Amino acid sequence: MRWRRRIMGALPAVALSISRSLSMTKPFDDALDCARATVSLAGLADLDAFARALAMRLRPGDVVALDGDLGAGKTTLVQALARHLGVSDGVVSPTFVLTHEYRGAPMPVLHADFYRLEDEAAQSLAEEMTAVIAEGRTLVLVEWAKFGPFLAPFVTRSLALSTPDQAASGPENPQQGEARVISLQRHKTSQEPQTLAETQNG
């Protein structure tokens, strides 16, 4: 009976934690389910909640294109996505090596960065990534996707990150420096693999 009381006593805290997680993602649910939308993030907590909501909608075989200026938060968003997808390894931008692969649960995650993609490497990378995408088992997250036009036919979601007017940030409003605006677009694809939630339940 003693162990039973301990378990029962822990249940409300667990339920509260789940409820809090769902309430944090709720503001972004409608935007993520639209064909086109724009969301405003007040700071890192919002970005994390947005990443959690997006992670639950991603499928093996999806290709997510992330664009935006330097410092817009592309890598930070990928790190948050990877964490919510179950990737335990530290995620860093593959700027100089072009790609990193992580074994996430329940699907592998390929993180690419095309910022330094050169013409001589583009063809071989295109062939490698096209093969990975065709298998439909890996989630592909690509920073600076605009520098790899070969990727366009496979993109399932596009995210364009930007920062609000920097004049509004400063000592009196330090969080403004962490604020972001994300323009979202969903793209039609011929394949309909399982979502993360469906994969976990299956």
GIQUI-V532944 format. One record per residue. N is the residue number from 1. RES is the residue in three letters. PSI is psi in degrees with one decimal (NA if undefined). D_LAST is the distance of its C-alpha to the last C-alpha in Angstrom with 1 decimal. Layout:
n res psi d_last
N RES PSI D_LAST
N RES PSI D_LAST
This chain:
n res psi d_last
1 MET -33.0 33.7
2 ARG -44.0 34.3
3 TRP -33.4 30.8
4 ARG -40.6 29.4
5 ARG -39.0 31.6
6 ARG -46.4 30.4
7 ILE -48.0 26.7
8 MET -34.6 27.5
9 GLY -26.3 29.7
10 ALA -19.4 27.0
11 LEU -46.1 24.6
12 PRO -37.1 26.6
13 ALA -40.6 26.6
14 VAL -45.2 22.9
15 ALA -39.8 22.6
16 LEU -40.3 25.3
17 SER -44.5 23.6
18 ILE -44.4 20.4
19 SER -40.5 22.7
20 ARG -40.5 24.8
21 SER -44.3 22.1
22 LEU -39.2 21.0
23 SER -28.6 24.7
24 MET -33.2 25.4
25 THR -18.8 22.9
26 LYS -40.9 24.0
27 PRO -20.3 27.1
28 PHE -6.9 25.3
29 ASP -48.2 22.6
30 ASP -43.1 25.0
31 ALA -41.5 26.3
32 LEU -21.8 23.0
33 ASP -3.5 22.2
34 CYS 158.5 25.6
35 ALA -38.8 26.8
36 ARG 140.7 29.5
37 ALA 165.6 30.2
38 THR 133.4 32.0
39 VAL 148.3 31.2
40 SER 130.9 33.6
41 LEU 125.0 32.7
42 ALA -24.1 35.4
43 GLY -165.1 34.5
44 LEU -30.9 32.0
45 ALA -41.5 30.3
46 ASP -41.8 29.6
47 LEU -39.4 28.4
48 ASP -41.3 25.9
49 ALA -39.4 24.6
50 PHE -43.6 24.5
51 ALA -39.8 22.5
52 ARG -45.5 19.9
53 ALA -40.4 19.6
54 LEU -40.8 19.5
55 ALA -37.8 16.9
56 MET -12.0 14.3
57 ARG -7.2 15.2
58 LEU 146.7 15.2
59 ARG 154.3 13.2
60 PRO 132.9 13.6
61 GLY -14.0 16.8
62 ASP 149.2 18.3
63 VAL 116.7 21.9
64 VAL 119.4 23.4
65 ALA 125.1 27.2
66 LEU 122.1 29.1
67 ASP 163.8 32.8
68 GLY 164.2 35.6
69 ASP 167.2 38.8
70 LEU 132.5 39.2
71 GLY 7.3 38.2
72 ALA -17.7 36.1
73 GLY 18.1 33.1
74 LYS -49.3 30.8
75 THR -39.7 30.2
76 THR -40.7 29.9
77 LEU -42.1 27.1
78 VAL -41.0 25.3
79 GLN -42.7 25.7
80 ALA -41.9 24.2
81 LEU -48.0 21.2
82 ALA -41.4 20.7
83 ARG -44.8 21.0
84 HIS -16.3 18.4
85 LEU -2.8 16.0
86 GLY 12.2 16.6
87 VAL 121.3 19.5
88 SER -20.2 22.0
89 ASP 153.3 24.8
90 GLY 127.5 27.6
91 VAL 123.6 27.2
92 VAL 156.4 30.5
93 SER 129.3 31.6
94 PRO 47.5 32.1
95 THR -42.1 35.3
96 PHE -21.3 37.3
97 VAL -4.7 34.8
98 LEU -42.1 32.9
99 THR 148.7 29.3
100 HIS 142.8 27.3
101 GLU 135.5 23.9
102 TYR 141.9 21.6
103 ARG 92.6 18.7
104 GLY 169.5 16.4
105 ALA 124.1 13.1
106 PRO 14.3 10.6
107 MET 151.6 13.0
108 PRO 151.7 16.8
109 VAL 124.1 19.2
110 LEU 119.1 22.5
111 HIS 118.9 25.2
112 ALA 153.6 28.3
113 ASP 115.1 31.7
114 PHE 11.1 34.1
115 TYR -37.7 37.1
116 ARG 23.4 39.0
117 LEU 122.2 37.8
118 GLU 158.4 40.9
119 ASP -41.4 41.7
120 GLU -24.2 42.0
121 ALA -16.2 38.5
122 ALA -42.4 36.9
123 GLN -48.3 36.8
124 SER -38.6 35.2
125 LEU -41.0 32.6
126 ALA -42.9 31.9
127 GLU -43.4 31.3
128 GLU -46.6 29.0
129 MET -36.2 26.9
130 THR -39.6 26.8
131 ALA -42.5 25.5
132 VAL -45.2 22.7
133 ILE -40.8 21.7
134 ALA -31.2 21.9
135 GLU -29.1 19.4
136 GLY 18.5 16.8
137 ARG -10.3 15.0
138 THR 139.8 17.0
139 LEU 129.8 17.7
140 VAL 123.5 21.4
141 LEU 121.7 23.6
142 VAL 116.7 27.3
143 GLU 147.4 30.3
144 TRP 44.1 33.5
145 ALA -24.8 31.6
146 LYS -20.1 34.8
147 PHE 0.2 36.5
148 GLY 76.4 34.1
149 PRO -22.6 34.6
150 PHE -20.4 32.8
151 LEU -23.9 29.5
152 ALA -45.2 30.2
153 PRO -17.0 28.7
154 PHE -9.5 25.3
155 VAL 129.1 25.1
156 THR -27.1 22.5
157 ARG 136.8 23.8
158 SER 134.3 27.3
159 LEU 122.3 28.5
160 ALA 114.0 32.2
161 LEU 141.4 33.3
162 SER 165.2 36.8
163 THR 144.6 38.9
164 PRO 177.9 41.1
165 ASP 114.6 44.8
166 GLN -18.0 45.7
167 ALA -22.0 49.0
168 ALA -12.9 47.2
169 SER 160.8 46.0
170 GLY -174.0 48.4
171 PRO -32.9 49.4
172 GLU -18.2 49.5
173 ASN 65.9 45.9
174 PRO -29.5 44.1
175 GLN -20.9 40.6
176 GLN -29.4 41.4
177 GLY -19.0 41.2
178 GLU -4.2 37.4
179 ALA 145.1 36.9
180 ARG 153.9 35.0
181 VAL 131.3 34.5
182 ILE 122.4 31.5
183 SER 126.6 31.7
184 LEU 147.0 28.4
185 GLN 131.5 27.7
186 ARG 143.1 24.7
187 HIS 143.6 25.2
188 LYS 141.0 24.1
189 THR 159.9 22.3
190 SER -24.0 21.8
191 GLN 147.7 18.2
192 GLU 69.3 15.3
193 PRO 172.6 12.3
194 GLN 149.4 9.2
195 THR 169.4 10.3
196 LEU -45.3 9.8
197 ALA -41.4 8.6
198 GLU -37.9 5.9
199 THR -41.5 5.0
200 GLN -38.1 5.5
201 ASN -24.6 3.8
202 GLY NA 0.0
